């Protein structure tokens, strides 16, 4: 009995001294590691690091042993010797067994981390393809922003997906070519470090355009090494890239410069004459108080010619090839200069703030001809869209954790502002890219968005309840320079978007979630003032029911069933300068994703996405949503660093889909396979990549368009398409130093 009492007293004493221990996990150079997993082997309590690398773990006492793991780093065992822990992890080869399903709303980000590690990004187009279910298409010579497809949306160039880089918005509001235009070509793919994505309307810190989802890219704070690379391929393709580490392997600061230059004519009968230059510089530092600071500056400019979309009837008649043109004077030029400063500061172990401020200067000029001679049988229907824009803004967020007896609370309070100012936003009827025949639209646009949000996470053991609220206020100003008298047309509108999410983590290998929320996207300022401010911020209401499951150490399966309702909206059609109401729509579907590591070097991935998308107000049979994908799938097998070799083979499949409301015109689907292999010997890497391995004839983008050729008495509505790239071989050599 006496021994029992002594043991009981000892145990009681141990737990009386157990407490909450705070710590920070970094790499060997002092950079914080996010989502590291910390496990107490004595009490089995556990924790995760936040984006500053900071964690708090309960029921932990001096002498306890902590097991620390993070994706891409070697495991570490740490014996607690004081109340503050600082651990530096050493980088290691990627192992899927190290993945821990995080108990948080953005747990799906682990998928993008896996994909970046196993199939690195090789081009700017592949950056967006890292989002499961997101398809892209180019239809204007390579310089125009890609057309996007996700969850039954033809997103055009970004209308229903919010895209940002380092907290800086990419989408352009009230753009000359279309609302939400998102040109991501200023990002050099080798500088991408993380991809944060989410589907649906469930995230309080995401506002305008977050309908189908959002994608946030984060650039690297430091380079693994300096490198120069050269790519040469078919169709007079040339690309060079340089990555230059300026400060070496210093512990608390880093700086680098990256540059990229691309030339190509493309596979078209009329050469694209495409060229693009990118420059980026970034400095990052960890300050004495563990605050972090970074400043980024970048510039990109591109210029190109384009063959445009061609009518199927000309190809069927043998009058032009699939790579021919009707009007090869299409094309354009664009540029963007960015400045972005970011700052994060810990207030205490449970509180930190983060903020970023940005400024961009943007220029755009595009020439297109979609209808040929339908409107003007003499000069043709070529149009010019042009704008000059400044964007500036700031985002700030307070993150705080509070512990109560029966539950914990995490919350974020955020505020911000974004302002866009454009001059001479223009739509004109032109001839040969040199003569303006008629100015259709010309004006200055000023649009501001002020917002605030409260995001709260209530932790009840394995269950997280996440209520959130977002408020947006918009101010729209438009000065029509074609009006006989000067006048600023102005409207304003506010929008409240509630969210409510539930996350249940059975353990580190199984999570269930139910996400619900309301979202919106703004309409073009020209629509807003013309419609007197009515129905200008259409509501989107969505729900996701899903799971992330790791049944075996090297296998992750994610699945979801979802629904999305979109209210009446008015769309400004930049190509015509008119307003088109789209009516109410609803979409529902399912997502399935698999990631499997077959061996230490071999990886398999698979994604499939099904959508049923229909207009609500239109009669059955005439309620199809044009170009809405109903089934897509991607997948592949890749290998990394196997005796110096890396590479893989990948496919993407997009099913045929309606091109108009009654499904009488079909946009043909496609199946495309790509392959690549590289070999690294010491500091030199040799690589070969092939796009469209089986040389399939496919349409990258296609539309049901009414057009008329110069010799045709009547117009014809049919598929007009931009052909996809045929078999395309490129070779690459990179020297690291």
C-alpha positions, 0 to 999 in steps of 0.5 A: 500500500505504501509503494502504491501511495508513493507511486501515486504521489510521484505521478501526481507530482509529474502532472502538476509540473506538466504545462504548456511548452512553447517552441519554434521549428526552423530549417538550418538557416533560421527560416520557419517551417510551417505545419511541422508535427510535434508529438509528446511520447510521454503524454501523447499530446501533440501540436503543429507549427503555424506559418511563423514556425511557432507551436504550443504543446500542452501536458509537457514537462521537463524531461519529456521527449518530443518527436518532431517531423515535417514534410521534406525534413529529417525526423528529430527527437528533442528532450525538453530541458526548459520552457522554450524550445528551438529546433532546427531540422535538416532537409531530407528526401520527400516521404509521403509517410511523413505527411500528417493531415492537419486539423484545419480548414486548409488541410488540402494544401498538403496535396499541392505540397506533394505534387510540387515535390514529386512533379516540379513545375516546368512552365508558367502554364503548369503552375495553375495545373497544380490545382486538382481539377483546374484546366487551362487553355490558351487562345491568343498566341501565348501572351494572353491570360489562359482561359480557366475551367474549374467545378463546372465553370468556364471561368474565362480568364479569372471571373470566378477564381481568386488568384494571388502571389505573396498576398498580391492580387492577380485578378484585374477588376473591370479589365478591358478584356473581361472581369477578373482577368488574371495574367500569371505570366509574371511568375517565374516557375522556378521561384514558386515555393508553395501553392495554397488552394481551396475550392468553394466559398468558405474562406473568410480571408478570400473575397472578390472572385472566390466563387469556384475557389482561390489559388495563392502562390508563395515565392521562395524566400531563399534559393537552394543554389544559383543556377543558369538554364537553357531550353531549346525546342521545336517551333523556334522555341528558346528559353533561358532562366537564371537564378542568382543567390546574392548572400550565400548560405546565411542564417537569418537573411537571404536575397536572390535575383531571378530572370527568364526570357522566352522566344517561340513561333509556335506550331502555327502557319503564321509565326507567333513571334512571341517573346517574354522577359521576366525579372524578379528580385527578393530580399528576406530577413528574420529580425532579432525579435523573430519578426520576418520581413521580405520585399519583392520587386518584379517586372515582366513584358511580352509581345506576340502575334496570333492566328486567333480562333478559326472556324471548323468549316474552313478546316473541314473544307481543306481551305486552311490547316488546323494551324492556319488563320483567317486574320493573322494580324491579331496579337498584342503586348502587355507588361506588369511591374510589381512591388510587394512588402511583407511583415510578420511579427509575433506579439507573444507565443499565442499572438502574431500579426502579418501584413503586406502592402503592394503596388503594381503598374500594368499595361495591356493592348490586345487585338482580336477578330472573332467574327471576321466580316460579320459586322463590317464586310469591307474592313473586317471586325478586328477590335482593340482592347487597351488599358493602363492601370495602377493597383495598390493596397494593403492586407493586415491580419491579427492571429490569436490563440486562447485556451479555456478549460474545455476548449481552445479558440483560434481567431483571425481579425483581418482588414484591407483595402485594394484600389484600381485606377485605369486611364483610357480603358478602350474598346475600338474597331480597328484595321490592321492593328494601326487604324482606329475606325471607330471608338466603341468604349473609352473611359477612366475607371476607379474602383475601390474595395475595403474589407474586414473579416473575423474568422474563428476556430473553436477546438473541442478535442477532435472537432473544430467549429469554424464560424466566420464573417466577412464584410466588403464595401465597393466604390465604383467610378466611371468617366465616359470619355465618349459622352458629350459632357464630363460626368463621373458615374458612381455607385457603391455597394456593401456585401456580407458573407457568412461562413460556417465550417466543421472539421472532425479529425479522428486522428492524424490519418483521417479527417472529415469536413463540412464546409458551407459559406456565401461568396460573390464576385464584383461586376465590371464598373461599366456594368454597375453604373449602367445598371444603377447599382442593382444586383451588382454583387451576385451571391454564391452559396456553396457546400462541401462534404468530404474527407481526407484519408490516409489508410496506409503510410504511403497513400492519401485519398481525398474526396468530396461531394459539393453544391454551388448556387449562383444568383443572377448576375450581369456580365460585361462582355469586353469583346463587344462592350455590351451587358449580358444577363446570365441568370441563376445557375446551380452546380453539383458534383464530386471530387476524388484524388489519390496520391501514392508513393510506390517506392522511395523514388516512384510516385502515382497521382490521380484526380477525377472531377464530375460536375452537373451544371445547369441554368435554373430559369431556362427550360429543360433542354435549353438550360446547359451552361456553355463550355461547362466541363462535366468530367475531367481527370488528370494523373501520372507516374513520376520518379525523383532522384533515382540514381540521378534520374527524374521524370515521369509521364502525365495525362489530362482528359477533358470530356466533350461538353455543350458549347451552347445552351441547347447542346446542339453544338459540341465542344470536343474533348481531348486526352493529352499525354506529356513526358519528361526525363532528366539526369543530374551529374554533379552540378549539371542537369540534362533534360528532355520533355515532350508535350502531346506525346502521341501527337493528338489533334485537339482543340485547346480552346473552342467557342460556339461563335457566329461569324462570316467570311468575306465571301460568304452571303450569310453568317454561320454559327459553329465551333471556332477553335484554337488548336492545341500544341502537336508533338513538341520536343524540348531539351534543357541543360542547367548548371547549378553553382 
